[in-house]
Amino acid sequence: MQFFVVYIREAHAVDSPSPLTLVLIEDPTSDAERQQVAKTCLATLEIENIPAVVDKMDDAVNQAYQGWPDRLYLVGKDGKLAYAGGRGPFGFHPEELEAAIKAELKKSGSDK
């Protein structure tokens, strides 16, 4: 089992439609800037030990998975989605992901 953080875009940049005064980050205008913002985000949340990937400025990953503002997914060994959580924050239910992980492990015989 491998976990990844997929950083898509800053939801509350100061120049976004929904700024948050606690976040003093402008929306990046390049892939390099987005990489740096993602790195800062991971450090601030103290989750640098989880591997992370960063969506490019074309937002292709976000568009494909509708990850904004946050979402949980489980991809099975077969490469197909085994779980797609609802959009956060109200659809963010880690206990549902946990149940899906257990079901996927049982299906593959790896639950021992």
N, C-alpha and C positions, 0 to 999 in steps of 0.2 A: 504494500500500500504506500502510495506517495502522495503527499499533499503539496499544493502550490498556491501561492497568492498570485492572482492575476490583477495587476494594477491597470485600470482602464483610463481614468481621468479624475482630476480633482473635482469633487462634487460641490465644494463650497469655496472656490477661488474668489478672491476679492473682486474680480471682474466678471464673475458668473451671474446668471439670473438669480441664484440663491446664495449670496455670500454669507459667511459666518464670521463674525468679528474675531473669533478665537484663532482662525486660520488666516495667516497673512501671506498667502501664496497667490501669485497671479497664474492664470491658466497658461500652461506652457505653450510655446509656439513652435517647438522643434522636438524631435525624438530625444535629443540629448537633454533638453530641459525636462522633459517628462521623466526620463530615467532618473535625473537628480531629485525631482519631487517625489518619485516613488521611493527612492532610497531614504529620503528624509521621513516620509510617512512610515516606512517599516521601522526605522529607528525610534521614532516618536511612540509608536504603538508597541515597541519592544518585541517585534516578531521577526527580527533579522535572521533568526535561525531557520525560518521556513523558506524554502526556495521560492523565488518570485520571478515572474516574467512581466514584461511591460508591453501593453498594447501600443502600436504605432499611432502616429497622429491621424491616420485615416480612420481610426476607431473601428477597424474591421472586426476585431474580437468582440468588442462591446455590441456592435450591431448584430453579430451572429448569435450571441448568447444573451443579449438584453441584460447585461450585468449591472447597469447603473440603477441605484447607487451601490447596492451590494446584493450578492446572490451566492447560493451554495449549489455546486454541481458535483455529481459523482459519475465518472466515466468508467465503465466496466472494462475488463480485460479484452473484450471484443471490440473496444473502441467506440461503443455506443453508449448513449446517456442512460445510466441506471437510475439517476435521480436528478431532478431539476427543481430546486426550491423556488418559492415565490420571491418576488422582489422585496428587498429590504426597505426600510427596517421592519415593517409589519409582517412581511412574508419570510423573515429570517428566522428559521427554526432549526437550530443545530440538532435537536433531538430527532427530527425527521431524517436528517442526514445520517445520524448514528444508526438508526433502524435500517436505513437503506444499505449502509456499509455491512451491517451484520447479515442482511439478506443476501447481499452479493457474495460475501465470504462463504456463507452456507451453500449457496448455489455452486460455487467453484470448489467446495470441499476444503477450503482453507480456514475454517472456523475452529480448528483444533488448537 
